[in-house]
């Protein structure tokens, strides 16, 4: 222990000044690093907890119209469109619906060969 104290006392003023500058640089570096991490954490937290109404708020579609007596078989979303497969007394078919407007883009009846 006494050897370490002697080594510290033997530092020249220039070496002490250099160590002081290195410590100051290290403290500033760590402070900037911590500020960066905190800002990233706050940004992620705010984006995760932001309530934008979910995906339902982006679309106007409130109901799907099918032919009379038709039964819904399946639905498949694809971007801004929804593919609806139905089966009914008049036959089966598919409808492509625009989710933004709710309009039927295309109606494709299924026919037997």
N, C-alpha and C positions, 0 to 999 in steps of 0.2 A: 504494500500500500504506500509506504513512504517513497518508494521508487517512482510511482506514478505521480505523486505530488511534486517530486523534484523535476520530473520531465515537463510537467505543466508550467512550472515556474521558470524553466529555462527557455520558454518561447520568446522569440524576439518580438518587438512591437509590430514589425511587418507581418509576421506569422499570425499574431493575434488579430491584426486588422483583416487579414485574408480569411481567417476562420470566422470572424464576425460577419464579413460579407457573404461567405458561404452559408452561414446560418440564416441570414436575412433572405437570401435568394431561395433557400429551401422553404422557409415559412411562407413566402409569397407564392411559390410554386404550389405548395400544398393547399393554400387558401383558394387559388384559382381553380385547382382541380376539384376541390370540394364544392365550390360554387357551380361548376359545370355539372357535377353529378346531381346536385340538388335541383338545378334547373331541369335536367332531363327527367328526374323522378317526378317533379311537379307537373311537367308537360304530359308525361304518360298517365299520371293519375287523373288529370283533368280530361284527357281524351277518353279514358276508360269510363269515367263516371258521367260524361256528358249525355244528357237525355235529349236526343233529337227526334223522339217519337218513334224510333225504330223504322224498319223498312215499310211498314204499313202506311206511314205518313207520306211516303214518296209517291204513292199510287192512288188513283181515283177509283179503282175497281171496288165496288161495294157488293155486287152480286154477279153471278154468272147465269146467263140465259141459255137454257137448253130447249130442244124441241119438246112439245107436249108429250108426257108419258115417258120421257127419256130418263135413264138412270146413269148417274155419274160413275164411270169406271176408274179413271185415274186422271191426275193432273201432273204436268211437268213444267216447271218454270225454266225459262231460258232468257236471261237478261231482262228486257222490258216486255217480254211476251210470255204467255201462258198457253200451253197445249193442253186441251181438254179432250179426253176420250169418253164417249158416251155410248150407251146401248139403249134402244127403245123399240117400241112396237113397229115403227116405220123403218127401222134399220139402225145400224151402228154408224158412227162417224167421228170425225175429229174437228175441233174448232181451235183456231189460233186467235187469241185475244190479246189486244194491246193493253198492258197493265196501266199505262199512264192515262189513257182516255177511257178505257172500258169497252172500246168498240171491237166488234168481231172483224178481224182482218181477213180471215179465210175460213170457209166452211167446207170440209172435205167429207162427203158421204162414203161409207165403205160399201162396196158392191161385191157380190159373189161372182166368180168366174165360171 
